[in-house]
Amino acid sequence: HKGIDREYELDTVYPAAATTSTIFNEQVAHFLPNVLSGGYCTVFAHGATGSGKTYTMQGSTVEGGLVELSVRALFKAVADRGGDCAIKLKLSFFEILQERVYDLLSAKPRSDEAAEGLTMRDDASGNVVIAGLTER
């Protein structure tokens, strides 16, 4: 793709000093009520190597990432409902690296998947699925 000019429209660009809490509150939190009503939500980070994707998603020992903040907010919302409320929450985590898809919850060592990665495709309903992706 060298030598090809590309333009992208971005909703938001955050400075390096932005906290994951700020990003969560501005970009993710408003989707969670839909998740609790049975909907789906996908959050992803995109950028060049070293741009902070892993930090944004996973956080650090000092500040949780978007994954931790989302899970905590979901469980708090369920607890706040009180009463007998049954919620089934399924999570999958994957990484796309050099156009290969890797399951971040897989019990298999990454070297077993490294040759091919997982396959991403559309199902019969037109939803994007990743064959063999772990759900927990």
Helices and strands as residue ranges (DSSP letters): H 20-23, I 24-28, G 29-31, H 32-36, H 53-58, H 66-81, E 94-97, E 100-103, H 110-113, E 119-122, E 128-131
